[in-house]
Amino acid sequence: MKSALLVCVALAVAPVFAEDLVARNGSDSVRLNESPCTSKQVLARLQPQQHTDYKAAFAQVGGQNFEACWRVVGNSAHLLYEDGDQGLIPLAELKPDLTA
């Protein structure tokens, strides 16, 4: 049942993810991309069977750039950063990137 709901949510947001989505908090930002996750540091933290579930993400926090990977979990994007930190961003907070 949960996987069916996840598939429905993923399909509902799929057209929106045709371009990068961004969440901002002051000067900090997270950019979600539809391309597969390629961060070796992040992929090393995941089980091999999970690698295809995650997509590329990039964050700028405190003036520093970080690579991350993300996937949809419920109504949020779950992010896993290269240093092992994790976060959730509600899908409603993600907006199309108008600067690209």
Contacts in CASP RR format, 6 or more apart in sequence:
PFRMAT RR
TARGET T0000
AUTHOR 0000-0000-0000
METHOD contacts of the structure
MODEL  1
MKSALLVCVALAVAPVFAEDLVARNGSDSVRLNESPCTSKQVLARLQPQQ
HTDYKAAFAQVGGQNFEACWRVVGNSAHLLYEDGDQGLIPLAELKPDLTA
5 74 0 8 1.000
6 72 0 8 1.000
6 73 0 8 1.000
6 74 0 8 1.000
9 72 0 8 1.000
9 74 0 8 1.000
9 75 0 8 1.000
9 91 0 8 1.000
10 72 0 8 1.000
13 72 0 8 1.000
13 91 0 8 1.000
16 94 0 8 1.000
16 96 0 8 1.000
17 32 0 8 1.000
17 34 0 8 1.000
18 34 0 8 1.000
19 96 0 8 1.000
19 97 0 8 1.000
19 100 0 8 1.000
20 31 0 8 1.000
20 32 0 8 1.000
20 33 0 8 1.000
20 34 0 8 1.000
20 96 0 8 1.000
20 97 0 8 1.000
20 100 0 8 1.000
21 31 0 8 1.000
21 32 0 8 1.000
21 94 0 8 1.000
21 95 0 8 1.000
21 96 0 8 1.000
21 97 0 8 1.000
22 29 0 8 1.000
22 30 0 8 1.000
22 31 0 8 1.000
22 32 0 8 1.000
22 94 0 8 1.000
22 95 0 8 1.000
22 96 0 8 1.000
22 97 0 8 1.000
23 29 0 8 1.000
23 30 0 8 1.000
23 89 0 8 1.000
23 93 0 8 1.000
23 94 0 8 1.000
23 95 0 8 1.000
27 60 0 8 1.000
27 62 0 8 1.000
27 63 0 8 1.000
28 59 0 8 1.000
28 60 0 8 1.000
28 61 0 8 1.000
28 62 0 8 1.000
28 63 0 8 1.000
29 59 0 8 1.000
29 60 0 8 1.000
30 57 0 8 1.000
30 58 0 8 1.000
30 59 0 8 1.000
30 68 0 8 1.000
30 79 0 8 1.000
30 89 0 8 1.000
31 57 0 8 1.000
31 58 0 8 1.000
31 59 0 8 1.000
31 97 0 8 1.000
32 55 0 8 1.000
32 56 0 8 1.000
32 57 0 8 1.000
32 70 0 8 1.000
32 77 0 8 1.000
32 94 0 8 1.000
33 55 0 8 1.000
33 56 0 8 1.000
33 57 0 8 1.000
33 58 0 8 1.000
34 55 0 8 1.000
35 55 0 8 1.000
35 56 0 8 1.000
36 51 0 8 1.000
36 52 0 8 1.000
36 54 0 8 1.000
36 55 0 8 1.000
36 56 0 8 1.000
37 43 0 8 1.000
37 51 0 8 1.000
37 54 0 8 1.000
37 55 0 8 1.000
37 56 0 8 1.000
37 57 0 8 1.000
37 69 0 8 1.000
37 70 0 8 1.000
38 56 0 8 1.000
39 56 0 8 1.000
39 67 0 8 1.000
39 68 0 8 1.000
39 69 0 8 1.000
39 82 0 8 1.000
41 67 0 8 1.000
41 82 0 8 1.000
41 83 0 8 1.000
42 54 0 8 1.000
42 67 0 8 1.000
42 68 0 8 1.000
42 69 0 8 1.000
42 80 0 8 1.000
42 81 0 8 1.000
42 82 0 8 1.000
42 84 0 8 1.000
43 51 0 8 1.000
43 54 0 8 1.000
43 69 0 8 1.000
45 80 0 8 1.000
45 84 0 8 1.000
46 54 0 8 1.000
46 69 0 8 1.000
46 80 0 8 1.000
53 71 0 8 1.000
54 69 0 8 1.000
54 70 0 8 1.000
54 71 0 8 1.000
54 80 0 8 1.000
55 69 0 8 1.000
55 70 0 8 1.000
55 71 0 8 1.000
56 67 0 8 1.000
56 69 0 8 1.000
56 70 0 8 1.000
57 67 0 8 1.000
57 68 0 8 1.000
57 69 0 8 1.000
57 70 0 8 1.000
57 77 0 8 1.000
57 79 0 8 1.000
58 65 0 8 1.000
58 66 0 8 1.000
58 67 0 8 1.000
58 68 0 8 1.000
59 65 0 8 1.000
59 66 0 8 1.000
59 68 0 8 1.000
59 79 0 8 1.000
59 81 0 8 1.000
60 66 0 8 1.000
66 81 0 8 1.000
66 82 0 8 1.000
66 83 0 8 1.000
67 81 0 8 1.000
67 82 0 8 1.000
68 79 0 8 1.000
68 80 0 8 1.000
68 81 0 8 1.000
68 82 0 8 1.000
69 79 0 8 1.000
69 80 0 8 1.000
70 77 0 8 1.000
70 78 0 8 1.000
70 79 0 8 1.000
70 80 0 8 1.000
71 77 0 8 1.000
71 78 0 8 1.000
72 78 0 8 1.000
72 91 0 8 1.000
73 88 0 8 1.000
75 90 0 8 1.000
75 91 0 8 1.000
75 92 0 8 1.000
76 88 0 8 1.000
76 89 0 8 1.000
76 90 0 8 1.000
76 91 0 8 1.000
77 88 0 8 1.000
77 89 0 8 1.000
77 91 0 8 1.000
77 94 0 8 1.000
78 86 0 8 1.000
78 87 0 8 1.000
78 88 0 8 1.000
79 86 0 8 1.000
79 87 0 8 1.000
79 88 0 8 1.000
79 89 0 8 1.000
80 86 0 8 1.000
80 87 0 8 1.000
81 87 0 8 1.000
END
